[in-house]
Amino acid sequence: MADLTRARSSVRTAVVWEALRPALDDLLADPRGGGRTELEVLDVGGGTGGFAVPLAQSGHRVTVLDPSPDALASLGRRVAEAGVAAQVRAVQGDADNLAAVAAPGSFDLLLCHGALEHTDDPAASLAAALATLRPGGALSLLAANRNAAVFARAISGHVVGARHALEDPTGRWGASDPLPRRFAPDDLVAMLEAAGARVLAIHGVRVFSDLVPSGVVEGEAAAREDLVALESAVAELPAFRAIATQLHVLAVRP
Ligand SMILES: C[S@@+](CC[C@H](N)C(=O)[O-])C[C@H]1O[C@@H](n2cnc3c(N)ncnc32)[C@H](O)[C@@H]1O
């Protein structure tokens, strides 16, 4: 990963962790979890373990489901280096056939970060993913926001692409858009509710970090900390959330 991509990704991660930490505490305190001190986590599209490894280091047990053998190989190396191999199970598969690899009601926490965009049928995948949660279990969903693509294409002068992203059912800006799909914020919430989830909070992630000059993200740690603080301050404000690159939704299975 190039330095700038890694730095932007660390800004994203910081904001998501901020939302996730209190959710972990709530899950541990929830009597429906059976008083466990370690959570059972399913990370759908967990890739190289950016979230799985820190969760395992905190003592939780994480199943990472991902179709990419390369990502799973990197995950294996990372898990070994971190000394958490006993707590991480890697499964090759995808969100479209989740039921085959994860028993219903068996997880406390489901992460789906940056994976729903790649599924053939997001509504069906989401419903299948939610079914793997126990009652009271939580979902952390991170998905690309269509509005951000419209905004970013327009301000970089790609007006036709902006219009395409606005009107295309998959939110793509054109045939060479590398992302298969983006979601309008209201559609994402409606999809979650239709799948039976109760939405607790929606955060905008990367409101500014893809727009500011690269020096802010790559430069002094203090400038990056200021950016993370700004991102946190605006994450739940609807006007800013509406144009965030990604939407982070915390939801529970009632
Ligand atoms: C942008 S990466 C995100 C990785 C990780 N969740 C994170 O937040 O750092 C997207 C991941 O989704 C995986 N993926 C692609 N198609 C998928 C599918 N149909 N079901 C589950 N995961 C998929 C990719 O292999 C990749 O590891």
The ligand as an SDF file (V2000), in Angstrom:
LIG
                    3D

 27 29  0  0  0  0  0  0  0  0999 V2000
  -11.6290   -2.9180    0.7310 C   0  0  0  0  0  0  0  0  0  0  0  0
  -11.1860   -4.5090    1.3010 S   0  0  0  0  0  0  0  0  0  0  0  0
  -11.6200   -4.3290    2.9940 C   0  0  0  0  0  0  0  0  0  0  0  0
  -10.8270   -5.2180    3.9000 C   0  0  0  0  0  0  0  0  0  0  0  0
  -11.1410   -5.0490    5.3890 C   0  0  0  0  0  0  0  0  0  0  0  0
  -12.5280   -5.3570    5.6880 N   0  0  0  0  0  0  0  0  0  0  0  0
  -10.8100   -3.6550    5.8630 C   0  0  0  0  0  0  0  0  0  0  0  0
  -11.7100   -2.9070    6.2180 O   0  0  0  0  0  0  0  0  0  0  0  0
   -9.6200   -3.3300    5.9120 O   0  0  0  0  0  0  0  0  0  0  0  0
  -12.5070   -5.4800    0.6580 C   0  0  0  0  0  0  0  0  0  0  0  0
  -12.4020   -6.9550    0.9780 C   0  0  0  0  0  0  0  0  0  0  0  0
  -13.6140   -7.6080    0.5720 O   0  0  0  0  0  0  0  0  0  0  0  0
  -13.2830   -8.8390    0.0110 C   0  0  0  0  0  0  0  0  0  0  0  0
  -14.3870   -9.2800   -0.8500 N   0  0  0  0  0  0  0  0  0  0  0  0
  -14.5640   -9.0850   -2.1800 C   0  0  0  0  0  0  0  0  0  0  0  0
  -15.7110   -9.6470   -2.5890 N   0  0  0  0  0  0  0  0  0  0  0  0
  -16.3000  -10.1870   -1.4950 C   0  0  0  0  0  0  0  0  0  0  0  0
  -17.4980  -10.9250   -1.2680 C   0  0  0  0  0  0  0  0  0  0  0  0
  -18.3450  -11.2100   -2.2660 N   0  0  0  0  0  0  0  0  0  0  0  0
  -17.7660  -11.3280   -0.0140 N   0  0  0  0  0  0  0  0  0  0  0  0
  -16.9070  -11.0520    1.0110 C   0  0  0  0  0  0  0  0  0  0  0  0
  -15.7550  -10.3710    0.8470 N   0  0  0  0  0  0  0  0  0  0  0  0
  -15.4540   -9.9430   -0.3870 C   0  0  0  0  0  0  0  0  0  0  0  0
  -11.9780   -8.5890   -0.7280 C   0  0  0  0  0  0  0  0  0  0  0  0
  -11.2690   -9.7850   -0.9820 O   0  0  0  0  0  0  0  0  0  0  0  0
  -11.2580   -7.6650    0.2430 C   0  0  0  0  0  0  0  0  0  0  0  0
  -10.4670   -8.3620    1.1500 O   0  0  0  0  0  0  0  0  0  0  0  0
  1  2  1  0
  2  3  1  0
  2 10  1  0
  3  4  1  0
  4  5  1  0
  5  6  1  0
  5  7  1  0
  7  8  2  0
  7  9  1  0
 10 11  1  0
 11 12  1  0
 11 26  1  0
 12 13  1  0
 13 14  1  0
 13 24  1  0
 14 15  1  0
 14 23  1  0
 15 16  2  0
 16 17  1  0
 17 18  1  0
 17 23  2  0
 18 19  1  0
 18 20  2  0
 20 21  1  0
 21 22  2  0
 22 23  1  0
 24 25  1  0
 24 26  1  0
 26 27  1  0
M  CHG  2   2   1   9  -1
M  END
$$$$
